[in-house]
Amino acid sequence: MLQVLEVAREPQLGKFSGAHTELAKAHAEAADNVKYLSTVERHFKALGSGSLQIMLDTIHPMLTGLRRVWIISRHFRDQQMSGLLQRIAREIRTQVATEVHLRGILR
């Protein structure tokens, strides 16, 4: 498309080229994130569907894997990691609330 716009001497080439560059960067970032986060995907699934014991056994290896992602990935930085950890904490809280019945424990 860039070549066609260049040959046609389209005045919008500069804007399109800039948008294309930004899109290519975003694509590279997304591909990196998928590559690295797929290494901890099984832990996410265990948190969402496992028992409390499975969750307990999953937390340490998952956090180790996430630390590795955070260190290695060029794109997955503090802000993204913070958001992901908050979502993980919410999922843990939801699963625990479903499994643990406080009224029964406090009797």
N, C-alpha and C positions, 0 to 999 in steps of 0.2 A: 504494500500500500504506500509505503514511504517513497519507493521508487516511482510509482505512478504519479504521485503528487509532485514529486521533483521534476519529472519530465513535463508534466502539464503546467509547471510553474504556478502552482496553486498558492495564493497568498496565505492560506491557512496552514501551510506546511509547517511553519514554526510551532504553532500551537499543537498541531497533531503530533509532531515529533516529540515535543515536551511531554505530552500526555502518554505517548507510547513509551518513553523512557521511564516515567513514573510507574506505569503499569508493569513494565518488565521488572522493575525493582520489587514491586509488591508481589509479583508472581514468584520471584526468587526467594523472598522472605517466607511466603506461604509454603513453598516446596520444602525449604529448610525446616520449618516448624513441623510439617507433617512427618518428615523423615525422622526427626529427633523425638517427637512426641509419640510416634508409633512404637517406640521402644518401651514406653510405660503404659501403653493402652490396656494391656491385660490387667494392670493394677487398678485402672479406672473402672474396668468392668467388674472386678472383684469387689470394689467398694460399693458399687451400685446394686449388686445382686447377692452379695455374700452374707453369711452370718456374722455375728460380732467377732467370733474367733478368727474367721477368714479376714475380716477387716483389720483386726489386731495384727495378724501375721503379715498383712499387706502394707501397712503404713511405713515401716522402716525401709523395705526395699524400694517402695515407690518414691519416698523422699530422697533416697540415695540416687535413684534414676533421674529424678527431677533436678537434683544438684548437678549431675553430670550434664544434663541438657542445658542448664543455666550457664555452666562453664564453657561448654563446647560451642553452643549456638552463637552465631554472630548477631542474630536478630532477637532471640528470646531473652529479653532483659528484665530488669527489676519490675517495671510496671506490669508487664505481661505475667511474670511469675507471681507477683502479688495477687493479681486477679485470679489466676489459676488456683493458688493456694486458698483463697477465700471461697471459691466454688467447691473445692475439695472439703474444706471445713464445714460448709453448709450441708454437703452430702453426708458427711460423717454424722453431723448433728441430726439430720433427718432419719438416717438409718438407726441410730441409737434410740431416738424418740419412738420409733416404730417397734423396736425390739424390747426396750426396757419399759416396764410398767411401774412408774414411781409409786402409785397408790399401793400396789402389792408389796413393794420393797419396804415402804415406810410403815406398814402395819406391824 
